[in-house]
Amino acid sequence: MENDAVPAEVIQILGRSGVKGVIQVRCKVLEGKDAGKILIRNVMGPVRIGDILMLRETEMESAGRLEPRKR
């Protein structure tokens, strides 16, 4: 099986979602057929602006959008 992962750079951290601490980030695809495309993805674990994520697919974005917490 080939490694079809495509690098993407984190350009903005949008916030946390869910109870597991998933972080939504906006990232820019660096290579492949979708180079230059900006996606919103869910990331588990620590992440900073400028980090490189290896994405298995670049067709879909994260479905859920963050909403402000009601207090």
All heavy atoms as TSV, in Angstrom:
chain	resi	resn	atom	element	x	y	z
A	1	MET	N	N	0.838	-1.183	0.000
A	1	MET	CA	C	0.000	0.000	0.000
A	1	MET	C	C	0.879	1.241	0.000
A	1	MET	O	O	1.805	1.368	0.777
A	1	MET	CB	C	-0.893	-0.020	1.239
A	1	MET	CG	C	-1.845	1.120	1.300
A	1	MET	SD	S	-2.980	0.848	2.662
A	1	MET	CE	C	-3.226	2.515	3.144
A	2	GLU	N	N	0.588	2.174	-0.867
A	2	GLU	CA	C	1.371	3.388	-0.972
A	2	GLU	C	C	0.998	4.366	0.131
A	2	GLU	O	O	-0.096	4.337	0.675
A	2	GLU	CB	C	1.110	4.062	-2.314
A	2	GLU	CG	C	1.647	3.296	-3.487
A	2	GLU	CD	C	1.400	4.061	-4.777
A	2	GLU	OE1	O	1.426	5.294	-4.752
A	2	GLU	OE2	O	1.185	3.392	-5.782
A	3	ASN	N	N	1.930	5.262	0.412
A	3	ASN	CA	C	1.648	6.328	1.374
A	3	ASN	C	C	1.074	7.503	0.589
A	3	ASN	O	O	1.792	8.237	-0.065
A	3	ASN	CB	C	2.931	6.725	2.110
A	3	ASN	CG	C	2.684	7.767	3.163
A	3	ASN	OD1	O	1.546	8.124	3.432
A	3	ASN	ND2	N	3.727	8.260	3.756
A	4	ASP	N	N	-0.234	7.692	0.633
A	4	ASP	CA	C	-0.901	8.728	-0.137
A	4	ASP	C	C	-1.137	9.995	0.676
A	4	ASP	O	O	-1.934	10.826	0.281
A	4	ASP	CB	C	-2.247	8.209	-0.663
A	4	ASP	CG	C	-2.051	7.071	-1.647
A	4	ASP	OD1	O	-1.022	7.067	-2.330
A	4	ASP	OD2	O	-2.933	6.207	-1.719
A	5	ALA	N	N	-0.459	10.147	1.797
A	5	ALA	CA	C	-0.672	11.320	2.647
A	5	ALA	C	C	-0.104	12.570	1.973
A	5	ALA	O	O	0.909	12.522	1.292
A	5	ALA	CB	C	-0.020	11.104	4.007
A	6	VAL	N	N	-0.798	13.685	2.176
A	6	VAL	CA	C	-0.432	14.962	1.578
A	6	VAL	C	C	-0.160	15.952	2.710
A	6	VAL	O	O	-0.958	16.056	3.638
A	6	VAL	CB	C	-1.593	15.478	0.690
A	6	VAL	CG1	C	-1.276	16.841	0.132
A	6	VAL	CG2	C	-1.890	14.491	-0.416
A	7	PRO	N	N	0.942	16.705	2.669
A	7	PRO	CA	C	1.228	17.655	3.738
A	7	PRO	C	C	0.334	18.892	3.671
A	7	PRO	O	O	-0.006	19.381	2.593
A	7	PRO	CB	C	2.695	18.036	3.502
A	7	PRO	CG	C	2.932	17.772	2.064
A	7	PRO	CD	C	2.019	16.646	1.682
A	8	ALA	N	N	-0.050	19.383	4.840
A	8	ALA	CA	C	-0.847	20.607	4.950
A	8	ALA	C	C	-0.343	21.389	6.161
A	8	ALA	O	O	-0.048	20.809	7.205
A	8	ALA	CB	C	-2.322	20.278	5.115
A	9	GLU	N	N	-0.236	22.706	6.026
A	9	GLU	CA	C	0.265	23.563	7.098
A	9	GLU	C	C	-0.894	24.185	7.863
A	9	GLU	O	O	-1.840	24.686	7.261
A	9	GLU	CB	C	1.135	24.673	6.511
A	9	GLU	CG	C	1.678	25.620	7.555
A	9	GLU	CD	C	2.479	26.755	6.963
A	9	GLU	OE1	O	2.542	26.862	5.726
A	9	GLU	OE2	O	3.023	27.539	7.740
A	10	VAL	N	N	-0.808	24.147	9.197
A	10	VAL	CA	C	-1.824	24.767	10.048
A	10	VAL	C	C	-1.645	26.285	9.965
A	10	VAL	O	O	-0.565	26.807	10.249
A	10	VAL	CB	C	-1.692	24.299	11.510
A	10	VAL	CG1	C	-2.679	25.024	12.407
A	10	VAL	CG2	C	-1.897	22.797	11.604
A	11	ILE	N	N	-2.716	26.995	9.544
A	11	ILE	CA	C	-2.626	28.447	9.420
A	11	ILE	C	C	-3.481	29.176	10.454
A	11	ILE	O	O	-3.274	30.355	10.686
A	11	ILE	CB	C	-2.988	28.917	7.991
A	11	ILE	CG1	C	-4.376	28.453	7.588
A	11	ILE	CG2	C	-1.953	28.460	7.004
A	11	ILE	CD1	C	-4.835	28.988	6.243
A	12	GLN	N	N	-4.430	28.464	11.073
A	12	GLN	CA	C	-5.274	29.095	12.098
A	12	GLN	C	C	-5.863	28.018	12.993
A	12	GLN	O	O	-6.258	26.954	12.516
A	12	GLN	CB	C	-6.402	29.881	11.430
A	12	GLN	CG	C	-7.287	30.622	12.387
A	12	GLN	CD	C	-8.416	31.364	11.676
A	12	GLN	OE1	O	-8.656	31.156	10.495
A	12	GLN	NE2	N	-9.105	32.222	12.386
A	13	ILE	N	N	-5.916	28.287	14.281
A	13	ILE	CA	C	-6.570	27.386	15.229
A	13	ILE	C	C	-7.921	27.991	15.556
A	13	ILE	O	O	-8.009	29.124	16.027
A	13	ILE	CB	C	-5.716	27.171	16.477
A	13	ILE	CG1	C	-4.406	26.487	16.067
A	13	ILE	CG2	C	-6.478	26.362	17.520
A	13	ILE	CD1	C	-3.431	26.282	17.190
A	14	LEU	N	N	-8.988	27.245	15.274
A	14	LEU	CA	C	-10.346	27.760	15.438
A	14	LEU	C	C	-10.899	27.513	16.835
A	14	LEU	O	O	-11.754	28.251	17.294
A	14	LEU	CB	C	-11.268	27.134	14.390
A	14	LEU	CG	C	-10.849	27.382	12.941
A	14	LEU	CD1	C	-11.737	26.612	11.997
A	14	LEU	CD2	C	-10.870	28.854	12.634
A	15	GLY	N	N	-10.452	26.460	17.509
A	15	GLY	CA	C	-10.928	26.188	18.864
A	15	GLY	C	C	-11.174	24.715	19.086
A	15	GLY	O	O	-10.935	23.884	18.217
A	16	ARG	N	N	-11.664	24.407	20.274
A	16	ARG	CA	C	-11.931	23.021	20.652
A	16	ARG	C	C	-13.387	22.675	20.399
A	16	ARG	O	O	-14.254	23.534	20.468
A	16	ARG	CB	C	-11.619	22.804	22.127
A	16	ARG	CG	C	-10.165	22.963	22.444
A	16	ARG	CD	C	-9.896	22.601	23.889
A	16	ARG	NE	N	-8.491	22.687	24.175
A	16	ARG	CZ	C	-7.641	21.674	24.044
A	16	ARG	NH1	N	-8.068	20.507	23.647
A	16	ARG	NH2	N	-6.359	21.831	24.310
A	17	SER	N	N	-13.618	21.399	20.107
A	17	SER	CA	C	-14.999	20.939	19.942
A	17	SER	C	C	-15.131	19.564	20.581
A	17	SER	O	O	-14.183	18.778	20.572
A	17	SER	CB	C	-15.379	20.878	18.462
A	17	SER	OG	O	-14.613	19.918	17.797
A	18	GLY	N	N	-16.284	19.297	21.133
A	18	GLY	CA	C	-16.550	17.991	21.728
A	18	GLY	C	C	-15.910	17.816	23.085
A	18	GLY	O	O	-15.207	18.682	23.597
A	19	VAL	N	N	-16.147	16.659	23.669
A	19	VAL	CA	C	-15.648	16.375	25.007
A	19	VAL	C	C	-14.247	15.787	24.995
A	19	VAL	O	O	-13.561	15.833	25.995
A	19	VAL	CB	C	-16.583	15.392	25.750
A	19	VAL	CG1	C	-17.313	16.038	26.862
A	19	VAL	CG2	C	-17.492	14.670	24.837
A	20	LYS	N	N	-13.813	15.260	23.887
A	20	LYS	CA	C	-12.503	14.606	23.821
A	20	LYS	C	C	-11.367	15.590	23.565
A	20	LYS	O	O	-10.222	15.190	23.444
A	20	LYS	CB	C	-12.503	13.545	22.732
A	20	LYS	CG	C	-13.404	12.381	23.047
A	20	LYS	CD	C	-13.264	11.303	22.024
A	20	LYS	CE	C	-14.136	10.122	22.377
A	20	LYS	NZ	N	-13.995	9.044	21.420
A	21	GLY	N	N	-11.667	16.869	23.431
A	21	GLY	CA	C	-10.612	17.852	23.227
A	21	GLY	C	C	-10.117	17.915	21.797
A	21	GLY	O	O	-8.967	18.252	21.551
A	22	VAL	N	N	-10.978	17.589	20.852
A	22	VAL	CA	C	-10.613	17.689	19.449
A	22	VAL	C	C	-10.487	19.172	19.101
A	22	VAL	O	O	-11.310	19.989	19.495
A	22	VAL	CB	C	-11.681	17.013	18.557
A	22	VAL	CG1	C	-11.389	17.242	17.091
A	22	VAL	CG2	C	-11.747	15.529	18.864
A	23	ILE	N	N	-9.441	19.524	18.360
A	23	ILE	CA	C	-9.194	20.917	17.999
A	23	ILE	C	C	-9.481	21.094	16.513
A	23	ILE	O	O	-9.021	20.306	15.696
A	23	ILE	CB	C	-7.730	21.301	18.295
A	23	ILE	CG1	C	-7.429	21.084	19.775
A	23	ILE	CG2	C	-7.451	22.735	17.883
A	23	ILE	CD1	C	-5.969	21.200	20.116
A	24	GLN	N	N	-10.259	22.120	16.180
A	24	GLN	CA	C	-10.513	22.426	14.767
A	24	GLN	C	C	-9.477	23.422	14.299
A	24	GLN	O	O	-9.214	24.420	14.971
A	24	GLN	CB	C	-11.914	23.000	14.571
A	24	GLN	CG	C	-12.983	21.955	14.569
A	24	GLN	CD	C	-14.301	22.487	14.056
A	24	GLN	OE1	O	-14.575	23.672	14.103
A	24	GLN	NE2	N	-15.124	21.591	13.555
A	25	VAL	N	N	-8.857	23.124	13.158
A	25	VAL	CA	C	-7.838	24.003	12.593
A	25	VAL	C	C	-8.144	24.277	11.134
A	25	VAL	O	O	-8.812	23.490	10.459
A	25	VAL	CB	C	-6.425	23.387	12.715
A	25	VAL	CG1	C	-6.045	23.164	14.152
A	25	VAL	CG2	C	-6.295	22.104	11.920
A	26	ARG	N	N	-7.682	25.419	10.659
A	26	ARG	CA	C	-7.741	25.731	9.232
A	26	ARG	C	C	-6.337	25.461	8.699
A	26	ARG	O	O	-5.351	25.947	9.265
A	26	ARG	CB	C	-8.142	27.197	9.038
A	26	ARG	CG	C	-8.291	27.579	7.595
A	26	ARG	CD	C	-8.961	28.928	7.450
A	26	ARG	NE	N	-10.405	28.727	7.648
A	26	ARG	CZ	C	-11.175	29.541	8.351
A	26	ARG	NH1	N	-10.674	30.590	8.928
A	26	ARG	NH2	N	-12.464	29.298	8.469
A	27	CYS	N	N	-6.234	24.640	7.649
A	27	CYS	CA	C	-4.928	24.285	7.111
A	27	CYS	C	C	-4.903	24.443	5.598
A	27	CYS	O	O	-5.936	24.365	4.938
A	27	CYS	CB	C	-4.531	22.881	7.526
A	27	CYS	SG	S	-5.684	21.602	7.039
A	28	LYS	N	N	-3.693	24.667	5.077
A	28	LYS	CA	C	-3.487	24.883	3.647
A	28	LYS	C	C	-2.716	23.701	3.085
A	28	LYS	O	O	-1.633	23.377	3.568
A	28	LYS	CB	C	-2.703	26.177	3.424
A	28	LYS	CG	C	-2.461	26.509	1.981
A	28	LYS	CD	C	-1.753	27.843	1.863
A	28	LYS	CE	C	-1.602	28.235	0.421
A	28	LYS	NZ	N	-0.959	29.548	0.293
A	29	VAL	N	N	-3.281	23.050	2.074
A	29	VAL	CA	C	-2.651	21.898	1.438
A	29	VAL	C	C	-1.425	22.382	0.667
A	29	VAL	O	O	-1.495	23.342	-0.099
A	29	VAL	CB	C	-3.646	21.174	0.503
A	29	VAL	CG1	C	-2.977	19.999	-0.182
A	29	VAL	CG2	C	-4.877	20.717	1.275
A	30	LEU	N	N	-0.277	21.718	0.875
A	30	LEU	CA	C	0.979	22.161	0.281
A	30	LEU	C	C	1.338	21.450	-1.019
A	30	LEU	O	O	2.044	22.020	-1.857
A	30	LEU	CB	C	2.119	21.984	1.287
A	30	LEU	CG	C	1.958	22.735	2.605
A	30	LEU	CD1	C	3.095	22.400	3.547
A	30	LEU	CD2	C	1.884	24.224	2.361
A	31	GLU	N	N	0.891	20.211	-1.196
A	31	GLU	CA	C	1.252	19.437	-2.382
A	31	GLU	C	C	0.042	18.680	-2.908
A	31	GLU	O	O	-1.004	18.656	-2.291
A	31	GLU	CB	C	2.358	18.419	-2.044
A	31	GLU	CG	C	3.665	19.032	-1.643
A	31	GLU	CD	C	4.688	17.979	-1.258
A	31	GLU	OE1	O	4.437	16.773	-1.465
A	31	GLU	OE2	O	5.737	18.364	-0.736
A	32	GLY	N	N	0.216	18.054	-4.060
A	32	GLY	CA	C	-0.833	17.221	-4.634
A	32	GLY	C	C	-1.776	18.004	-5.513
A	32	GLY	O	O	-1.579	19.186	-5.786
A	33	LYS	N	N	-2.839	17.323	-5.928
A	33	LYS	CA	C	-3.783	17.945	-6.861
A	33	LYS	C	C	-4.569	19.090	-6.241
A	33	LYS	O	O	-5.064	19.947	-6.938
A	33	LYS	CB	C	-4.744	16.895	-7.430
A	33	LYS	CG	C	-5.677	16.303	-6.405
A	33	LYS	CD	C	-6.660	15.353	-7.028
A	33	LYS	CE	C	-7.617	14.849	-5.956
A	33	LYS	NZ	N	-8.828	14.343	-6.477
A	34	ASP	N	N	-4.680	19.117	-4.911
A	34	ASP	CA	C	-5.423	20.181	-4.224
A	34	ASP	C	C	-4.489	21.208	-3.585
A	34	ASP	O	O	-4.869	21.882	-2.625
A	34	ASP	CB	C	-6.339	19.578	-3.152
A	34	ASP	CG	C	-7.485	18.796	-3.756
A	34	ASP	OD1	O	-8.007	19.233	-4.792
A	34	ASP	OD2	O	-7.852	17.748	-3.190
A	35	ALA	N	N	-3.277	21.338	-4.099
A	35	ALA	CA	C	-2.302	22.285	-3.527
A	35	ALA	C	C	-2.897	23.690	-3.497
A	35	ALA	O	O	-3.527	24.133	-4.451
A	35	ALA	CB	C	-1.024	22.262	-4.343
A	36	GLY	N	N	-2.746	24.358	-2.362
A	36	GLY	CA	C	-3.278	25.704	-2.193
A	36	GLY	C	C	-4.676	25.756	-1.601
A	36	GLY	O	O	-5.130	26.807	-1.168
A	37	LYS	N	N	-5.365	24.630	-1.564
A	37	LYS	CA	C	-6.722	24.570	-1.026
A	37	LYS	C	C	-6.676	24.731	0.492
A	37	LYS	O	O	-5.810	24.176	1.160
A	37	LYS	CB	C	-7.345	23.229	-1.394
A	37	LYS	CG	C	-8.795	23.069	-1.024
A	37	LYS	CD	C	-9.322	21.743	-1.561
A	37	LYS	CE	C	-10.795	21.564	-1.273
A	37	LYS	NZ	N	-11.286	20.277	-1.802
A	38	ILE	N	N	-7.609	25.489	1.049
A	38	ILE	CA	C	-7.675	25.689	2.493
A	38	ILE	C	C	-8.853	24.899	3.045
A	38	ILE	O	O	-9.978	25.036	2.563
A	38	ILE	CB	C	-7.789	27.183	2.827
A	38	ILE	CG1	C	-6.509	27.887	2.372
A	38	ILE	CG2	C	-8.040	27.390	4.315
A	38	ILE	CD1	C	-6.481	29.365	2.606
A	39	LEU	N	N	-8.570	24.056	4.040
A	39	LEU	CA	C	-9.568	23.151	4.620
A	39	LEU	C	C	-9.699	23.394	6.113
A	39	LEU	O	O	-8.764	23.868	6.757
A	39	LEU	CB	C	-9.128	21.694	4.431
A	39	LEU	CG	C	-8.885	21.194	3.026
A	39	LEU	CD1	C	-8.231	19.829	3.075
A	39	LEU	CD2	C	-10.180	21.121	2.280
A	40	ILE	N	N	-10.844	23.025	6.668
A	40	ILE	CA	C	-11.032	22.976	8.117
A	40	ILE	C	C	-11.026	21.508	8.504
A	40	ILE	O	O	-11.789	20.709	7.965
A	40	ILE	CB	C	-12.355	23.647	8.537
A	40	ILE	CG1	C	-12.305	25.126	8.209
A	40	ILE	CG2	C	-12.604	23.425	10.028
A	40	ILE	CD1	C	-13.595	25.857	8.471
A	41	ARG	N	N	-10.128	21.151	9.408
A	41	ARG	CA	C	-9.990	19.757	9.817
A	41	ARG	C	C	-10.012	19.636	11.332
A	41	ARG	O	O	-9.675	20.575	12.048
A	41	ARG	CB	C	-8.654	19.179	9.308
A	41	ARG	CG	C	-8.500	19.191	7.807
A	41	ARG	CD	C	-9.577	18.399	7.100
A	41	ARG	NE	N	-9.541	17.014	7.436
A	41	ARG	CZ	C	-9.112	16.056	6.613
A	41	ARG	NH1	N	-8.707	16.361	5.407
A	41	ARG	NH2	N	-9.109	14.801	6.983
A	42	ASN	N	N	-10.388	18.465	11.830
A	42	ASN	CA	C	-10.338	18.152	13.258
A	42	ASN	C	C	-9.001	17.480	13.545
A	42	ASN	O	O	-8.583	16.594	12.800
A	42	ASN	CB	C	-11.472	17.214	13.652
A	42	ASN	CG	C	-12.826	17.876	13.569
A	42	ASN	OD1	O	-12.941	19.083	13.732
A	42	ASN	ND2	N	-13.854	17.096	13.314
A	43	VAL	N	N	-8.355	17.887	14.631
A	43	VAL	CA	C	-7.046	17.340	14.997
A	43	VAL	C	C	-7.115	16.895	16.449
A	43	VAL	O	O	-7.611	17.619	17.303
A	43	VAL	CB	C	-5.941	18.406	14.835
A	43	VAL	CG1	C	-4.595	17.849	15.249
A	43	VAL	CG2	C	-5.897	18.920	13.413
A	44	MET	N	N	-6.581	15.704	16.731
A	44	MET	CA	C	-6.469	15.240	18.109
A	44	MET	C	C	-5.024	15.409	18.543
A	44	MET	O	O	-4.110	15.111	17.791
A	44	MET	CB	C	-6.884	13.775	18.226
A	44	MET	CG	C	-8.364	13.566	18.010
A	44	MET	SD	S	-8.903	11.894	18.325
A	44	MET	CE	C	-8.719	11.805	20.081
A	45	GLY	N	N	-4.844	15.904	19.754
A	45	GLY	CA	C	-3.498	16.108	20.269
A	45	GLY	C	C	-3.054	17.549	20.116
A	45	GLY	O	O	-3.751	18.373	19.527
A	46	PRO	N	N	-1.874	17.846	20.650
A	46	PRO	CA	C	-1.389	19.228	20.618
A	46	PRO	C	C	-1.048	19.674	19.200
A	46	PRO	O	O	-0.490	18.911	18.414
A	46	PRO	CB	C	-0.143	19.191	21.505
A	46	PRO	CG	C	0.279	17.774	21.517
A	46	PRO	CD	C	-0.951	16.949	21.325
A	47	VAL	N	N	-1.381	20.930	18.885
A	47	VAL	CA	C	-1.101	21.471	17.554
A	47	VAL	C	C	-0.869	22.976	17.688
A	47	VAL	O	O	-1.458	23.626	18.541
A	47	VAL	CB	C	-2.250	21.161	16.561
A	47	VAL	CG1	C	-3.523	21.844	16.965
A	47	VAL	CG2	C	-1.876	21.510	15.154
A	48	ARG	N	N	0.044	23.503	16.855
A	48	ARG	CA	C	0.350	24.935	16.849
A	48	ARG	C	C	0.298	25.447	15.415
A	48	ARG	O	O	0.416	24.677	14.465
A	48	ARG	CB	C	1.749	25.198	17.397
A	48	ARG	CG	C	1.900	24.871	18.857
A	48	ARG	CD	C	3.265	25.244	19.334
A	48	ARG	NE	N	4.230	24.307	18.736
A	48	ARG	CZ	C	5.491	24.220	19.097
A	48	ARG	NH1	N	5.973	24.995	20.025
A	48	ARG	NH2	N	6.285	23.349	18.521
A	49	ILE	N	N	0.188	26.753	15.275
A	49	ILE	CA	C	0.245	27.375	13.953
A	49	ILE	C	C	1.621	27.102	13.363
A	49	ILE	O	O	2.633	27.226	14.045
A	49	ILE	CB	C	-0.031	28.892	14.053
A	49	ILE	CG1	C	-1.476	29.114	14.510
A	49	ILE	CG2	C	0.233	29.580	12.724
A	49	ILE	CD1	C	-1.827	30.557	14.750
A	50	GLY	N	N	1.635	26.699	12.103
A	50	GLY	CA	C	2.893	26.382	11.427
A	50	GLY	C	C	3.201	24.896	11.412
A	50	GLY	O	O	4.098	24.463	10.682
A	51	ASP	N	N	2.497	24.098	12.218
A	51	ASP	CA	C	2.705	22.642	12.201
A	51	ASP	C	C	2.280	22.068	10.855
A	51	ASP	O	O	1.393	22.596	10.188
A	51	ASP	CB	C	1.890	21.958	13.308
A	51	ASP	CG	C	2.496	22.146	14.686
A	51	ASP	OD1	O	3.594	22.733	14.780
A	51	ASP	OD2	O	1.865	21.707	15.662
A	52	ILE	N	N	2.897	20.968	10.473
A	52	ILE	CA	C	2.559	20.280	9.235
A	52	ILE	C	C	1.763	19.023	9.580
A	52	ILE	O	O	2.217	18.189	10.359
A	52	ILE	CB	C	3.826	19.897	8.437
A	52	ILE	CG1	C	4.677	21.140	8.144
A	52	ILE	CG2	C	3.450	19.161	7.165
A	52	ILE	CD1	C	4.020	22.160	7.244
A	53	LEU	N	N	0.563	18.915	9.007
A	53	LEU	CA	C	-0.271	17.725	9.168
A	53	LEU	C	C	-0.154	16.884	7.903
A	53	LEU	O	O	-0.061	17.430	6.803
A	53	LEU	CB	C	-1.742	18.118	9.353
A	53	LEU	CG	C	-2.079	19.101	10.464
A	53	LEU	CD1	C	-3.553	19.462	10.396
A	53	LEU	CD2	C	-1.734	18.505	11.802
A	54	MET	N	N	-0.173	15.586	8.047
A	54	MET	CA	C	-0.191	14.697	6.888
A	54	MET	C	C	-1.629	14.192	6.724
A	54	MET	O	O	-2.131	13.435	7.551
A	54	MET	CB	C	0.776	13.529	7.074
A	54	MET	CG	C	2.222	13.968	7.176
A	54	MET	SD	S	2.804	14.932	5.768
A	54	MET	CE	C	2.848	13.708	4.489
A	55	LEU	N	N	-2.303	14.673	5.678
A	55	LEU	CA	C	-3.707	14.345	5.440
A	55	LEU	C	C	-3.820	13.169	4.485
A	55	LEU	O	O	-3.178	13.151	3.430
A	55	LEU	CB	C	-4.433	15.554	4.838
A	55	LEU	CG	C	-4.350	16.860	5.619
A	55	LEU	CD1	C	-5.087	17.950	4.857
A	55	LEU	CD2	C	-4.910	16.701	7.008
A	56	ARG	N	N	-4.658	12.206	4.824
A	56	ARG	CA	C	-4.886	11.061	3.938
A	56	ARG	C	C	-5.786	11.423	2.773
A	56	ARG	O	O	-5.690	10.839	1.715
A	56	ARG	CB	C	-5.500	9.912	4.719
A	56	ARG	CG	C	-4.534	9.313	5.696
A	56	ARG	CD	C	-5.152	8.126	6.366
A	56	ARG	NE	N	-4.228	7.558	7.313
A	56	ARG	CZ	C	-4.565	6.676	8.209
A	56	ARG	NH1	N	-5.814	6.274	8.288
A	56	ARG	NH2	N	-3.676	6.204	9.037
A	57	GLU	N	N	-6.694	12.379	2.999
A	57	GLU	CA	C	-7.564	12.823	1.913
A	57	GLU	C	C	-7.814	14.317	2.061
A	57	GLU	O	O	-7.809	14.848	3.157
A	57	GLU	CB	C	-8.878	12.031	1.875
A	57	GLU	CG	C	-9.739	12.152	3.109
A	57	GLU	CD	C	-10.696	13.303	3.010
A	57	GLU	OE1	O	-10.932	13.791	1.898
A	57	GLU	OE2	O	-11.164	13.750	4.054
A	58	THR	N	N	-8.013	14.969	0.917
A	58	THR	CA	C	-8.184	16.423	0.923
A	58	THR	C	C	-9.496	16.837	0.276
A	58	THR	O	O	-9.699	17.995	-0.026
A	58	THR	CB	C	-7.016	17.097	0.176
A	58	THR	OG1	O	-6.951	16.566	-1.146
A	58	THR	CG2	C	-5.711	16.876	0.895
A	59	GLU	N	N	-10.389	15.890	0.062
A	59	GLU	CA	C	-11.661	16.183	-0.604
A	59	GLU	C	C	-12.677	16.805	0.354
A	59	GLU	O	O	-13.386	17.721	-0.002
A	59	GLU	CB	C	-12.267	14.908	-1.197
A	59	GLU	CG	C	-11.402	14.254	-2.263
A	59	GLU	CD	C	-11.276	15.098	-3.506
A	59	GLU	OE1	O	-12.271	15.718	-3.903
A	59	GLU	OE2	O	-10.181	15.158	-4.072
A	60	MET	N	N	-12.756	16.270	1.592
A	60	MET	CA	C	-13.798	16.704	2.530
A	60	MET	C	C	-13.240	17.624	3.605
A	60	MET	O	O	-12.086	17.526	3.970
A	60	MET	CB	C	-14.417	15.488	3.226
A	60	MET	CG	C	-15.183	14.588	2.316
A	60	MET	SD	S	-16.110	13.302	3.172
A	60	MET	CE	C	-15.247	13.030	4.674
A	61	GLU	N	N	-14.124	18.470	4.113
A	61	GLU	CA	C	-13.789	19.314	5.256
A	61	GLU	C	C	-14.477	18.742	6.491
A	61	GLU	O	O	-15.324	17.863	6.393
A	61	GLU	CB	C	-14.286	20.742	5.033
A	61	GLU	CG	C	-13.476	21.513	4.041
A	61	GLU	CD	C	-13.767	22.992	4.131
A	61	GLU	OE1	O	-13.461	23.577	5.183
A	61	GLU	OE2	O	-14.281	23.527	3.160
A	62	SER	N	N	-14.136	19.292	7.632
A	62	SER	CA	C	-14.808	18.937	8.867
A	62	SER	C	C	-16.274	19.370	8.767
A	62	SER	O	O	-16.567	20.471	8.326
A	62	SER	CB	C	-14.132	19.640	10.037
A	62	SER	OG	O	-14.859	19.417	11.206
A	63	ALA	N	N	-17.184	18.514	9.177
A	63	ALA	CA	C	-18.608	18.789	9.010
A	63	ALA	C	C	-19.122	19.810	10.015
A	63	ALA	O	O	-19.857	20.717	9.667
A	63	ALA	CB	C	-19.403	17.503	9.143
A	64	GLY	N	N	-18.727	19.670	11.278
A	64	GLY	CA	C	-19.263	20.543	12.308
A	64	GLY	C	C	-18.512	21.847	12.412
A	64	GLY	O	O	-17.310	21.908	12.239
A	65	ARG	N	N	-19.238	22.900	12.698
A	65	ARG	CA	C	-18.630	24.206	12.928
A	65	ARG	C	C	-18.692	24.494	14.424
A	65	ARG	O	O	-19.637	24.110	15.106
A	65	ARG	CB	C	-19.387	25.303	12.176
A	65	ARG	CG	C	-19.317	25.148	10.693
A	65	ARG	CD	C	-17.997	25.705	10.188
A	65	ARG	NE	N	-18.019	25.813	8.735
A	65	ARG	CZ	C	-17.326	25.038	7.939
A	65	ARG	NH1	N	-16.584	24.086	8.434
A	65	ARG	NH2	N	-17.369	25.208	6.642
A	66	LEU	N	N	-17.705	25.204	14.919
A	66	LEU	CA	C	-17.695	25.572	16.329
A	66	LEU	C	C	-18.734	26.650	16.587
A	66	LEU	O	O	-18.911	27.558	15.783
A	66	LEU	CB	C	-16.331	26.107	16.725
A	66	LEU	CG	C	-15.232	25.082	16.795
A	66	LEU	CD1	C	-13.913	25.778	17.072
A	66	LEU	CD2	C	-15.511	24.077	17.885
A	67	GLU	N	N	-19.412	26.539	17.701
A	67	GLU	CA	C	-20.387	27.549	18.096
A	67	GLU	C	C	-19.960	28.087	19.452
A	67	GLU	O	O	-19.415	27.360	20.276
A	67	GLU	CB	C	-21.775	26.933	18.177
A	67	GLU	CG	C	-22.156	26.260	16.881
A	67	GLU	CD	C	-23.619	26.394	16.583
A	67	GLU	OE1	O	-24.348	26.960	17.399
A	67	GLU	OE2	O	-24.015	25.927	15.510
A	68	PRO	N	N	-20.201	29.361	19.709
A	68	PRO	CA	C	-19.827	29.930	21.010
A	68	PRO	C	C	-20.543	29.203	22.148
A	68	PRO	O	O	-21.709	28.837	22.019
A	68	PRO	CB	C	-20.279	31.379	20.934
A	68	PRO	CG	C	-20.723	31.629	19.547
A	68	PRO	CD	C	-20.809	30.341	18.840
A	69	ARG	N	N	-19.832	29.002	23.226
A	69	ARG	CA	C	-20.402	28.328	24.396
A	69	ARG	C	C	-21.391	29.250	25.070
A	69	ARG	O	O	-21.114	30.420	25.326
A	69	ARG	CB	C	-19.275	27.960	25.340
A	69	ARG	CG	C	-19.745	27.219	26.564
A	69	ARG	CD	C	-18.595	26.894	27.450
A	69	ARG	NE	N	-17.976	25.675	26.969
A	69	ARG	CZ	C	-16.867	25.184	27.461
A	69	ARG	NH1	N	-16.228	25.793	28.415
A	69	ARG	NH2	N	-16.377	24.063	26.985
A	70	LYS	N	N	-22.588	28.740	25.360
A	70	LYS	CA	C	-23.608	29.525	26.055
A	70	LYS	C	C	-23.414	29.392	27.547
A	70	LYS	O	O	-23.277	28.295	28.064
A	70	LYS	CB	C	-24.998	29.048	25.656
A	70	LYS	CG	C	-25.285	29.270	24.189
A	70	LYS	CD	C	-26.645	28.764	23.800
A	70	LYS	CE	C	-26.851	28.943	22.307
A	70	LYS	NZ	N	-28.111	28.410	21.852
A	71	ARG	N	N	-23.394	30.517	28.234
A	71	ARG	CA	C	-23.181	30.480	29.702
A	71	ARG	C	C	-24.367	31.005	30.434
A	71	ARG	O	O	-25.125	31.768	30.013
A	71	ARG	CB	C	-21.954	31.298	30.052
A	71	ARG	CG	C	-20.727	30.672	29.466
A	71	ARG	CD	C	-19.505	31.470	29.844
A	71	ARG	NE	N	-18.400	30.962	29.080
A	71	ARG	CZ	C	-17.289	30.550	29.607
A	71	ARG	NH1	N	-17.111	30.595	30.890
A	71	ARG	NH2	N	-16.336	30.082	28.871
